[in-house]
């Protein structure tokens, strides 16, 4: 029998390999996997989005994270602890058609992706509900431009 020695320097790599092989299919599973500070941010963002999206919009788990859509993708919430989000800490709120949004307050950041504009939150206190609601309304306006 081989004894495997625990190496604290390799722990994050091992954890990421285990998480990346997991397929999250529900919000309960997602919340079970998140650290508390990310879970709080995700919960606050979800509540703002769910309270402001009209009937006909849906939420599903895609790419192991909450994804909101109607005709096309509207927004996505991506915690840093879920692989392939491209962030090292915090929770990303991304708007799929961000390049088409009128963001007069310059609330969102344009990253390497041409379409998705985003904002990263490192605490729930950083969340500006009014700014997000304004962007959600704009995202819904853009979504209406697409055919059913």
VONU-583046 format. One record per atom (N, C-alpha, C): residue number from 1; residue in one letter; atom name; x, y negated, z negated. Coordinates in steps of 0.05 Angstrom, whole numbers, plus 5000, padded with zeros to 4 digits. Layout:
<atoms>
+-----+--------+-------+------+------+------+
: num : residu : atome :   xx :   yy :   zz :
+-----+--------+-------+------+------+------+
: NUM :      A :    CA :    X :    Y :    Z :
...
+-----+--------+-------+------+------+------+
</atoms>
This chain:
<atoms>
+-----+--------+-------+------+------+------+
: num : residu : atome :   xx :   yy :   zz :
+-----+--------+-------+------+------+------+
:   1 :      X :     N : 5017 : 5024 : 5000 :
:   1 :      X :    CA : 5000 : 5000 : 5000 :
:   1 :      X :     C : 5018 : 4975 : 5000 :
:   2 :      X :     N : 5012 : 4957 : 5018 :
:   2 :      X :    CA : 5028 : 4933 : 5020 :
:   2 :      X :     C : 5016 : 4911 : 5003 :
:   3 :      X :     N : 5033 : 4898 : 4988 :
:   3 :      X :    CA : 5024 : 4876 : 4971 :
:   3 :      X :     C : 5029 : 4850 : 4986 :
:   4 :      X :     N : 5007 : 4834 : 4988 :
:   4 :      X :    CA : 5010 : 4808 : 5002 :
:   4 :      X :     C : 5012 : 4786 : 4981 :
:   5 :      X :     N : 5034 : 4771 : 4984 :
:   5 :      X :    CA : 5039 : 4750 : 4965 :
:   5 :      X :     C : 5024 : 4725 : 4974 :
:   6 :      X :     N : 5011 : 4712 : 4955 :
:   6 :      X :    CA : 4996 : 4687 : 4960 :
:   6 :      X :     C : 5016 : 4664 : 4965 :
:   7 :      X :     N : 5013 : 4651 : 4987 :
:   7 :      X :    CA : 5030 : 4629 : 4994 :
:   7 :      X :     C : 5012 : 4604 : 4995 :
:   8 :      X :     N : 5014 : 4586 : 4975 :
:   8 :      X :    CA : 4996 : 4562 : 4975 :
:   8 :      X :     C : 5000 : 4544 : 4999 :
:   9 :      X :     N : 5024 : 4544 : 5011 :
:   9 :      X :    CA : 5028 : 4528 : 5034 :
:   9 :      X :     C : 5012 : 4537 : 5059 :
:  10 :      X :     N : 5006 : 4563 : 5059 :
:  10 :      X :    CA : 4991 : 4574 : 5082 :
:  10 :      X :     C : 4961 : 4575 : 5076 :
:  11 :      X :     N : 4952 : 4568 : 5053 :
:  11 :      X :    CA : 4924 : 4570 : 5046 :
:  11 :      X :     C : 4906 : 4554 : 5064 :
:  12 :      X :     N : 4912 : 4529 : 5071 :
:  12 :      X :    CA : 4894 : 4514 : 5088 :
:  12 :      X :     C : 4891 : 4527 : 5116 :
:  13 :      X :     N : 4913 : 4538 : 5126 :
:  13 :      X :    CA : 4913 : 4551 : 5152 :
:  13 :      X :     C : 4896 : 4576 : 5151 :
:  14 :      X :     N : 4899 : 4591 : 5130 :
:  14 :      X :    CA : 4883 : 4616 : 5127 :
:  14 :      X :     C : 4853 : 4609 : 5124 :
:  15 :      X :     N : 4847 : 4588 : 5109 :
:  15 :      X :    CA : 4819 : 4580 : 5105 :
:  15 :      X :     C : 4807 : 4571 : 5132 :
:  16 :      X :     N : 4822 : 4556 : 5148 :
:  16 :      X :    CA : 4812 : 4546 : 5173 :
:  16 :      X :     C : 4807 : 4569 : 5192 :
:  17 :      X :     N : 4825 : 4590 : 5192 :
:  17 :      X :    CA : 4820 : 4613 : 5209 :
:  17 :      X :     C : 4795 : 4627 : 5201 :
:  18 :      X :     N : 4790 : 4630 : 5175 :
:  18 :      X :    CA : 4766 : 4643 : 5166 :
:  18 :      X :     C : 4741 : 4626 : 5173 :
:  19 :      X :     N : 4742 : 4600 : 5170 :
:  19 :      X :    CA : 4719 : 4583 : 5176 :
:  19 :      X :     C : 4713 : 4583 : 5206 :
:  20 :      X :     N : 4735 : 4582 : 5222 :
:  20 :      X :    CA : 4730 : 4580 : 5251 :
:  20 :      X :     C : 4718 : 4605 : 5263 :
:  21 :      X :     N : 4721 : 4628 : 5249 :
:  21 :      X :    CA : 4709 : 4652 : 5259 :
:  21 :      X :     C : 4680 : 4656 : 5250 :
:  22 :      X :     N : 4671 : 4638 : 5233 :
:  22 :      X :    CA : 4644 : 4639 : 5223 :
:  22 :      X :     C : 4625 : 4626 : 5242 :
:  23 :      X :     N : 4602 : 4638 : 5246 :
:  23 :      X :    CA : 4581 : 4626 : 5263 :
:  23 :      X :     C : 4559 : 4617 : 5243 :
:  24 :      X :     N : 4556 : 4590 : 5240 :
:  24 :      X :    CA : 4536 : 4579 : 5222 :
:  24 :      X :     C : 4510 : 4577 : 5238 :
:  25 :      X :     N : 4489 : 4589 : 5228 :
:  25 :      X :    CA : 4464 : 4589 : 5242 :
:  25 :      X :     C : 4441 : 4573 : 5228 :
:  26 :      X :     N : 4447 : 4564 : 5204 :
:  26 :      X :    CA : 4427 : 4549 : 5189 :
:  26 :      X :     C : 4440 : 4527 : 5172 :
:  27 :      X :     N : 4423 : 4508 : 5165 :
:  27 :      X :    CA : 4433 : 4486 : 5147 :
:  27 :      X :     C : 4441 : 4497 : 5120 :
:  28 :      X :     N : 4427 : 4517 : 5110 :
:  28 :      X :    CA : 4434 : 4529 : 5084 :
:  28 :      X :     C : 4463 : 4540 : 5085 :
:  29 :      X :     N : 4469 : 4554 : 5107 :
:  29 :      X :    CA : 4496 : 4564 : 5110 :
:  29 :      X :     C : 4517 : 4542 : 5112 :
:  30 :      X :     N : 4510 : 4521 : 5127 :
:  30 :      X :    CA : 4528 : 4498 : 5129 :
:  30 :      X :     C : 4533 : 4485 : 5102 :
:  31 :      X :     N : 4512 : 4480 : 5087 :
:  31 :      X :    CA : 4515 : 4467 : 5061 :
:  31 :      X :     C : 4531 : 4484 : 5042 :
:  32 :      X :     N : 4528 : 4511 : 5044 :
:  32 :      X :    CA : 4544 : 4529 : 5027 :
:  32 :      X :     C : 4574 : 4527 : 5033 :
:  33 :      X :     N : 4581 : 4521 : 5057 :
:  33 :      X :    CA : 4609 : 4520 : 5065 :
:  33 :      X :     C : 4623 : 4493 : 5060 :
:  34 :      X :     N : 4607 : 4472 : 5057 :
:  34 :      X :    CA : 4618 : 4445 : 5055 :
:  34 :      X :     C : 4627 : 4438 : 5027 :
:  35 :      X :     N : 4649 : 4423 : 5024 :
:  35 :      X :    CA : 4656 : 4411 : 4998 :
:  35 :      X :     C : 4634 : 4391 : 4990 :
:  36 :      X :     N : 4632 : 4387 : 4964 :
:  36 :      X :    CA : 4609 : 4370 : 4954 :
:  36 :      X :     C : 4609 : 4342 : 4967 :
:  37 :      X :     N : 4632 : 4328 : 4970 :
:  37 :      X :    CA : 4631 : 4301 : 4981 :
:  37 :      X :     C : 4621 : 4301 : 5009 :
:  38 :      X :     N : 4628 : 4321 : 5025 :
:  38 :      X :    CA : 4618 : 4322 : 5053 :
:  38 :      X :     C : 4588 : 4330 : 5053 :
:  39 :      X :     N : 4580 : 4347 : 5036 :
:  39 :      X :    CA : 4552 : 4356 : 5034 :
:  39 :      X :     C : 4534 : 4332 : 5028 :
:  40 :      X :     N : 4543 : 4314 : 5010 :
:  40 :      X :    CA : 4527 : 4290 : 5004 :
:  40 :      X :     C : 4525 : 4271 : 5028 :
:  41 :      X :     N : 4547 : 4267 : 5042 :
:  41 :      X :    CA : 4546 : 4249 : 5065 :
:  41 :      X :     C : 4528 : 4261 : 5087 :
:  42 :      X :     N : 4531 : 4287 : 5092 :
:  42 :      X :    CA : 4514 : 4300 : 5112 :
:  42 :      X :     C : 4485 : 4297 : 5105 :
:  43 :      X :     N : 4479 : 4302 : 5080 :
:  43 :      X :    CA : 4451 : 4300 : 5071 :
:  43 :      X :     C : 4440 : 4272 : 5074 :
:  44 :      X :     N : 4455 : 4252 : 5067 :
:  44 :      X :    CA : 4445 : 4224 : 5070 :
:  44 :      X :     C : 4441 : 4218 : 5100 :
:  45 :      X :     N : 4460 : 4225 : 5117 :
:  45 :      X :    CA : 4457 : 4219 : 5145 :
:  45 :      X :     C : 4433 : 4234 : 5157 :
:  46 :      X :     N : 4430 : 4260 : 5150 :
:  46 :      X :    CA : 4407 : 4275 : 5160 :
:  46 :      X :     C : 4380 : 4262 : 5152 :
:  47 :      X :     N : 4378 : 4253 : 5127 :
:  47 :      X :    CA : 4354 : 4241 : 5118 :
:  47 :      X :     C : 4347 : 4215 : 5134 :
:  48 :      X :     N : 4367 : 4199 : 5139 :
:  48 :      X :    CA : 4364 : 4174 : 5155 :
:  48 :      X :     C : 4354 : 4182 : 5183 :
:  49 :      X :     N : 4367 : 4201 : 5195 :
:  49 :      X :    CA : 4360 : 4209 : 5222 :
:  49 :      X :     C : 4332 : 4221 : 5223 :
:  50 :      X :     N : 4326 : 4240 : 5205 :
:  50 :      X :    CA : 4300 : 4253 : 5205 :
:  50 :      X :     C : 4277 : 4234 : 5200 :
:  51 :      X :     N : 4282 : 4214 : 5183 :
:  51 :      X :    CA : 4261 : 4194 : 5177 :
:  51 :      X :     C : 4256 : 4175 : 5200 :
:  52 :      X :     N : 4275 : 4173 : 5219 :
:  52 :      X :    CA : 4273 : 4153 : 5240 :
:  52 :      X :     C : 4269 : 4164 : 5268 :
:  53 :      X :     N : 4272 : 4190 : 5272 :
:  53 :      X :    CA : 4267 : 4202 : 5298 :
:  53 :      X :     C : 4237 : 4208 : 5301 :
:  54 :      X :     N : 4226 : 4202 : 5324 :
:  54 :      X :    CA : 4197 : 4206 : 5328 :
:  54 :      X :     C : 4191 : 4236 : 5333 :
:  55 :      X :     N : 4165 : 4242 : 5333 :
:  55 :      X :    CA : 4157 : 4269 : 5340 :
:  55 :      X :     C : 4168 : 4276 : 5368 :
:  56 :      X :     N : 4174 : 4301 : 5372 :
:  56 :      X :    CA : 4185 : 4309 : 5398 :
:  56 :      X :     C : 4215 : 4312 : 5396 :
:  57 :      X :     N : 4228 : 4300 : 5377 :
:  57 :      X :    CA : 4256 : 4303 : 5373 :
:  57 :      X :     C : 4260 : 4328 : 5355 :
:  58 :      X :     N : 4282 : 4342 : 5360 :
:  58 :      X :    CA : 4287 : 4366 : 5345 :
:  58 :      X :     C : 4315 : 4366 : 5333 :
:  59 :      X :     N : 4318 : 4382 : 5313 :
:  59 :      X :    CA : 4344 : 4387 : 5301 :
:  59 :      X :     C : 4350 : 4416 : 5304 :
:  60 :      X :     N : 4375 : 4422 : 5311 :
:  60 :      X :    CA : 4384 : 4450 : 5311 :
:  60 :      X :     C : 4413 : 4451 : 5302 :
:  61 :      X :     N : 4422 : 4475 : 5296 :
:  61 :      X :    CA : 4450 : 4478 : 5290 :
:  61 :      X :     C : 4464 : 4486 : 5315 :
:  62 :      X :     N : 4482 : 4469 : 5324 :
:  62 :      X :    CA : 4498 : 4475 : 5348 :
:  62 :      X :     C : 4527 : 4468 : 5342 :
:  63 :      X :     N : 4546 : 4484 : 5352 :
:  63 :      X :    CA : 4574 : 4480 : 5346 :
:  63 :      X :     C : 4579 : 4482 : 5316 :
:  64 :      X :     N : 4561 : 4495 : 5301 :
:  64 :      X :    CA : 4562 : 4499 : 5272 :
:  64 :      X :     C : 4555 : 4474 : 5256 :
:  65 :      X :     N : 4543 : 4454 : 5269 :
:  65 :      X :    CA : 4536 : 4429 : 5256 :
:  65 :      X :     C : 4508 : 4419 : 5264 :
:  66 :      X :     N : 4496 : 4401 : 5249 :
:  66 :      X :    CA : 4470 : 4390 : 5257 :
:  66 :      X :     C : 4471 : 4374 : 5282 :
:  67 :      X :     N : 4453 : 4380 : 5300 :
:  67 :      X :    CA : 4452 : 4368 : 5327 :
:  67 :      X :     C : 4422 : 4359 : 5331 :
:  68 :      X :     N : 4418 : 4334 : 5340 :
:  68 :      X :    CA : 4391 : 4324 : 5343 :
:  68 :      X :     C : 4388 : 4317 : 5373 :
:  69 :      X :     N : 4364 : 4324 : 5384 :
:  69 :      X :    CA : 4360 : 4319 : 5412 :
:  69 :      X :     C : 4330 : 4316 : 5418 :
:  70 :      X :     N : 4325 : 4305 : 5441 :
:  70 :      X :    CA : 4298 : 4304 : 5453 :
:  70 :      X :     C : 4301 : 4313 : 5481 :
:  71 :      X :     N : 4304 : 4295 : 5500 :
:  71 :      X :    CA : 4309 : 4303 : 5528 :
:  71 :      X :     C : 4338 : 4312 : 5531 :
:  72 :      X :     N : 4356 : 4296 : 5519 :
:  72 :      X :    CA : 4385 : 4302 : 5519 :
:  72 :      X :     C : 4394 : 4300 : 5490 :
:  73 :      X :     N : 4419 : 4304 : 5485 :
:  73 :      X :    CA : 4430 : 4302 : 5458 :
:  73 :      X :     C : 4428 : 4273 : 5449 :
:  74 :      X :     N : 4420 : 4268 : 5425 :
:  74 :      X :    CA : 4419 : 4241 : 5413 :
:  74 :      X :     C : 4442 : 4237 : 5395 :
:  75 :      X :     N : 4445 : 4254 : 5375 :
:  75 :      X :    CA : 4468 : 4250 : 5357 :
:  75 :      X :     C : 4476 : 4276 : 5344 :
:  76 :      X :     N : 4499 : 4276 : 5331 :
:  76 :      X :    CA : 4510 : 4300 : 5319 :
:  76 :      X :     C : 4524 : 4291 : 5293 :
:  77 :      X :     N : 4523 : 4308 : 5273 :
:  77 :      X :    CA : 4537 : 4303 : 5247 :
:  77 :      X :     C : 4558 : 4324 : 5244 :
:  78 :      X :     N : 4583 : 4316 : 5243 :
:  78 :      X :    CA : 4605 : 4335 : 5243 :
:  78 :      X :     C : 4623 : 4331 : 5218 :
:  79 :      X :     N : 4621 : 4348 : 5198 :
:  79 :      X :    CA : 4639 : 4346 : 5175 :
:  79 :      X :     C : 4667 : 4355 : 5182 :
:  80 :      X :     N : 4687 : 4343 : 5170 :
:  80 :      X :    CA : 4715 : 4349 : 5176 :
:  80 :      X :     C : 4722 : 4378 : 5170 :
:  81 :      X :     N : 4709 : 4390 : 5151 :
:  81 :      X :    CA : 4716 : 4417 : 5143 :
:  81 :      X :     C : 4706 : 4438 : 5163 :
:  82 :      X :     N : 4690 : 4430 : 5183 :
:  82 :      X :    CA : 4682 : 4448 : 5204 :
:  82 :      X :     C : 4700 : 4444 : 5228 :
:  83 :      X :     N : 4714 : 4465 : 5236 :
:  83 :      X :    CA : 4734 : 4463 : 5257 :
:  83 :      X :     C : 4723 : 4451 : 5284 :
:  84 :      X :     N : 4741 : 4440 : 5299 :
:  84 :      X :    CA : 4737 : 4430 : 5327 :
:  84 :      X :     C : 4722 : 4404 : 5327 :
:  85 :      X :     N : 4720 : 4390 : 5305 :
:  85 :      X :    CA : 4707 : 4364 : 5304 :
:  85 :      X :     C : 4726 : 4341 : 5311 :
:  86 :      X :     N : 4752 : 4347 : 5308 :
:  86 :      X :    CA : 4772 : 4327 : 5316 :
:  86 :      X :     C : 4778 : 4307 : 5294 :
:  87 :      X :     N : 4767 : 4311 : 5270 :
:  87 :      X :    CA : 4773 : 4292 : 5248 :
:  87 :      X :     C : 4786 : 4308 : 5225 :
:  88 :      X :     N : 4802 : 4294 : 5209 :
:  88 :      X :    CA : 4816 : 4307 : 5187 :
:  88 :      X :     C : 4802 : 4303 : 5160 :
:  89 :      X :     N : 4786 : 4282 : 5157 :
:  89 :      X :    CA : 4771 : 4279 : 5132 :
:  89 :      X :     C : 4746 : 4263 : 5138 :
:  90 :      X :     N : 4726 : 4266 : 5120 :
:  90 :      X :    CA : 4701 : 4252 : 5123 :
:  90 :      X :     C : 4681 : 4267 : 5140 :
:  91 :      X :     N : 4660 : 4252 : 5148 :
:  91 :      X :    CA : 4639 : 4263 : 5164 :
:  91 :      X :     C : 4634 : 4244 : 5188 :
:  92 :      X :     N : 4634 : 4256 : 5212 :
:  92 :      X :    CA : 4630 : 4240 : 5236 :
:  92 :      X :     C : 4601 : 4240 : 5244 :
:  93 :      X :     N : 4590 : 4217 : 5250 :
:  93 :      X :    CA : 4564 : 4214 : 5262 :
:  93 :      X :     C : 4569 : 4205 : 5291 :
:  94 :      X :     N : 4563 : 4222 : 5310 :
:  94 :      X :    CA : 4569 : 4216 : 5338 :
:  94 :      X :     C : 4543 : 4213 : 5354 :
:  95 :      X :     N : 4543 : 4194 : 5372 :
:  95 :      X :    CA : 4520 : 4190 : 5390 :
:  95 :      X :     C : 4528 : 4200 : 5418 :
:  96 :      X :     N : 4513 : 4219 : 5428 :
:  96 :      X :    CA : 4520 : 4233 : 5453 :
:  96 :      X :     C : 4522 : 4213 : 5477 :
:  97 :      X :     N : 4504 : 4195 : 5478 :
:  97 :      X :    CA : 4504 : 4175 : 5500 :
:  97 :      X :     C : 4515 : 4148 : 5490 :
:  98 :      X :     N : 4535 : 4149 : 5473 :
:  98 :      X :    CA : 4546 : 4125 : 5461 :
:  98 :      X :     C : 4556 : 4105 : 5481 :
:  99 :      X :     N : 4566 : 4114 : 5504 :
:  99 :      X :    CA : 4576 : 4096 : 5524 :
:  99 :      X :     C : 4553 : 4080 : 5537 :
: 100 :      X :     N : 4528 : 4088 : 5533 :
: 100 :      X :    CA : 4506 : 4074 : 5545 :
: 100 :      X :     C : 4490 : 4057 : 5524 :
: 101 :      X :     N : 4498 : 4059 : 5499 :
: 101 :      X :    CA : 4484 : 4044 : 5478 :
: 101 :      X :     C : 4493 : 4015 : 5477 :
: 102 :      X :     N : 4474 : 3998 : 5470 :
: 102 :      X :    CA : 4480 : 3969 : 5465 :
: 102 :      X :     C : 4487 : 3968 : 5435 :
: 103 :      X :     N : 4513 : 3968 : 5429 :
: 103 :      X :    CA : 4522 : 3967 : 5402 :
: 103 :      X :     C : 4533 : 3939 : 5397 :
: 104 :      X :     N : 4515 : 3920 : 5395 :
: 104 :      X :    CA : 4523 : 3892 : 5392 :
: 104 :      X :     C : 4539 : 3886 : 5366 :
: 105 :      X :     N : 4535 : 3903 : 5346 :
: 105 :      X :    CA : 4549 : 3900 : 5320 :
: 105 :      X :     C : 4576 : 3914 : 5320 :
: 106 :      X :     N : 4583 : 3928 : 5342 :
: 106 :      X :    CA : 4608 : 3943 : 5344 :
: 106 :      X :     C : 4611 : 3962 : 5320 :
: 107 :      X :     N : 4590 : 3976 : 5313 :
: 107 :      X :    CA : 4590 : 3994 : 5291 :
: 107 :      X :     C : 4604 : 4020 : 5298 :
: 108 :      X :     N : 4603 : 4028 : 5323 :
: 108 :      X :    CA : 4614 : 4054 : 5332 :
: 108 :      X :     C : 4642 : 4050 : 5343 :
: 109 :      X :     N : 4657 : 4072 : 5342 :
: 109 :      X :    CA : 4684 : 4073 : 5353 :
: 109 :      X :     C : 4684 : 4090 : 5379 :
: 110 :      X :     N : 4698 : 4081 : 5398 :
: 110 :      X :    CA : 4701 : 4097 : 5423 :
: 110 :      X :     C : 4727 : 4113 : 5420 :
: 111 :      X :     N : 4725 : 4139 : 5421 :
: 111 :      X :    CA : 4748 : 4156 : 5419 :
: 111 :      X :     C : 4757 : 4165 : 5447 :
: 112 :      X :     N : 4769 : 4189 : 5447 :
: 112 :      X :    CA : 4779 : 4200 : 5472 :
: 112 :      X :     C : 4757 : 4209 : 5491 :
: 113 :      X :     N : 4733 : 4216 : 5480 :
: 113 :      X :    CA : 4711 : 4225 : 5496 :
: 113 :      X :     C : 4698 : 4201 : 5509 :
: 114 :      X :     N : 4691 : 4203 : 5534 :
: 114 :      X :    CA : 4680 : 4180 : 5549 :
: 114 :      X :     C : 4651 : 4174 : 5541 :
: 115 :      X :     N : 4637 : 4194 : 5532 :
: 115 :      X :    CA : 4608 : 4190 : 5526 :
: 115 :      X :     C : 4602 : 4187 : 5497 :
: 116 :      X :     N : 4615 : 4202 : 5480 :
: 116 :      X :    CA : 4608 : 4202 : 5451 :
: 116 :      X :     C : 4622 : 4180 : 5437 :
: 117 :      X :     N : 4607 : 4162 : 5425 :
: 117 :      X :    CA : 4618 : 4141 : 5407 :
: 117 :      X :     C : 4610 : 4150 : 5379 :
: 118 :      X :     N : 4626 : 4142 : 5359 :
: 118 :      X :    CA : 4622 : 4153 : 5333 :
: 118 :      X :     C : 4630 : 4134 : 5311 :
: 119 :      X :     N : 4623 : 4143 : 5286 :
: 119 :      X :    CA : 4631 : 4129 : 5262 :
: 119 :      X :     C : 4638 : 4151 : 5242 :
: 120 :      X :     N : 4660 : 4148 : 5228 :
: 120 :      X :    CA : 4668 : 4167 : 5207 :
: 120 :      X :     C : 4663 : 4155 : 5180 :
: 121 :      X :     N : 4650 : 4171 : 5163 :
: 121 :      X :    CA : 4644 : 4163 : 5136 :
: 121 :      X :     C : 4660 : 4180 : 5116 :
: 122 :      X :     N : 4674 : 4167 : 5098 :
: 122 :      X :    CA : 4689 : 4181 : 5078 :
: 122 :      X :     C : 4675 : 4182 : 5051 :
: 123 :      X :     N : 4653 : 4166 : 5049 :
: 123 :      X :    CA : 4637 : 4167 : 5025 :
: 123 :      X :     C : 4608 : 4159 : 5033 :
: 124 :      X :     N : 4589 : 4167 : 5017 :
: 124 :      X :    CA : 4561 : 4160 : 5022 :
: 124 :      X :     C : 4557 : 4130 : 5020 :
: 125 :      X :     N : 4573 : 4116 : 5004 :
: 125 :      X :    CA : 4570 : 4087 : 5000 :
: 125 :      X :     C : 4577 : 4072 : 5025 :
: 126 :      X :     N : 4592 : 4083 : 5043 :
: 126 :      X :    CA : 4599 : 4070 : 5068 :
: 126 :      X :     C : 4577 : 4069 : 5088 :
: 127 :      X :     N : 4556 : 4085 : 5084 :
: 127 :      X :    CA : 4535 : 4088 : 5104 :
: 127 :      X :     C : 4517 : 4063 : 5103 :
: 128 :      X :     N : 4514 : 4051 : 5126 :
: 128 :      X :    CA : 4497 : 4027 : 5130 :
: 128 :      X :     C : 4471 : 4037 : 5144 :
: 129 :      X :     N : 4450 : 4042 : 5129 :
: 129 :      X :    CA : 4426 : 4053 : 5140 :
: 129 :      X :     C : 4414 : 4035 : 5162 :
: 130 :      X :     N : 4414 : 4009 : 5158 :
: 130 :      X :    CA : 4403 : 3991 : 5178 :
: 130 :      X :     C : 4417 : 3994 : 5205 :
: 131 :      X :     N : 4444 : 3995 : 5204 :
: 131 :      X :    CA : 4459 : 3997 : 5229 :
: 131 :      X :     C : 4454 : 4024 : 5243 :
: 132 :      X :     N : 4451 : 4045 : 5227 :
: 132 :      X :    CA : 4445 : 4072 : 5239 :
: 132 :      X :     C : 4417 : 4072 : 5251 :
: 133 :      X :     N : 4398 : 4061 : 5237 :
: 133 :      X :    CA : 4371 : 4060 : 5247 :
: 133 :      X :     C : 4370 : 4045 : 5274 :
: 134 :      X :     N : 4384 : 4023 : 5275 :
: 134 :      X :    CA : 4385 : 4006 : 5299 :
: 134 :      X :     C : 4397 : 4023 : 5322 :
: 135 :      X :     N : 4419 : 4037 : 5317 :
: 135 :      X :    CA : 4431 : 4054 : 5337 :
: 135 :      X :     C : 4413 : 4078 : 5345 :
: 136 :      X :     N : 4399 : 4089 : 5326 :
: 136 :      X :    CA : 4380 : 4111 : 5333 :
: 136 :      X :     C : 4359 : 4101 : 5352 :
: 137 :      X :     N : 4348 : 4077 : 5347 :
: 137 :      X :    CA : 4327 : 4066 : 5365 :
: 137 :      X :     C : 4339 : 4061 : 5392 :
: 138 :      X :     N : 4363 : 4052 : 5394 :
: 138 :      X :    CA : 4376 : 4047 : 5419 :
: 138 :      X :     C : 4382 : 4074 : 5433 :
: 139 :      X :     N : 4390 : 4094 : 5418 :
: 139 :      X :    CA : 4395 : 4121 : 5430 :
: 139 :      X :     C : 4369 : 4133 : 5441 :
: 140 :      X :     N : 4347 : 4128 : 5427 :
: 140 :      X :    CA : 4321 : 4138 : 5437 :
: 140 :      X :     C : 4313 : 4124 : 5462 :
: 141 :      X :     N : 4318 : 4098 : 5464 :
: 141 :      X :    CA : 4313 : 4083 : 5488 :
: 141 :      X :     C : 4328 : 4095 : 5512 :
: 142 :      X :     N : 4353 : 4100 : 5507 :
: 142 :      X :    CA : 4370 : 4112 : 5528 :
: 142 :      X :     C : 4360 : 4140 : 5535 :
: 143 :      X :     N : 4352 : 4155 : 5515 :
: 143 :      X :    CA : 4342 : 4183 : 5520 :
: 143 :      X :     C : 4318 : 4183 : 5538 :
: 144 :      X :     N : 4301 : 4162 : 5536 :
: 144 :      X :    CA : 4277 : 4160 : 5552 :
: 144 :      X :     C : 4283 : 4156 : 5582 :
: 145 :      X :     N : 4307 : 4148 : 5588 :
: 145 :      X :    CA : 4316 : 4144 : 5616 :
: 145 :      X :     C : 4320 : 4170 : 5631 :
: 146 :      X :     N : 4323 : 4192 : 5616 :
: 146 :      X :    CA : 4328 : 4218 : 5628 :
: 146 :      X :     C : 4301 : 4232 : 5633 :
: 147 :      X :     N : 4300 : 4247 : 5655 :
: 147 :      X :    CA : 4276 : 4262 : 5662 :
: 147 :      X :     C : 4273 : 4285 : 5642 :
: 148 :      X :     N : 4248 : 4293 : 5638 :
: 148 :      X :    CA : 4242 : 4315 : 5620 :
: 148 :      X :     C : 4251 : 4341 : 5632 :
+-----+--------+-------+------+------+------+
</atoms>
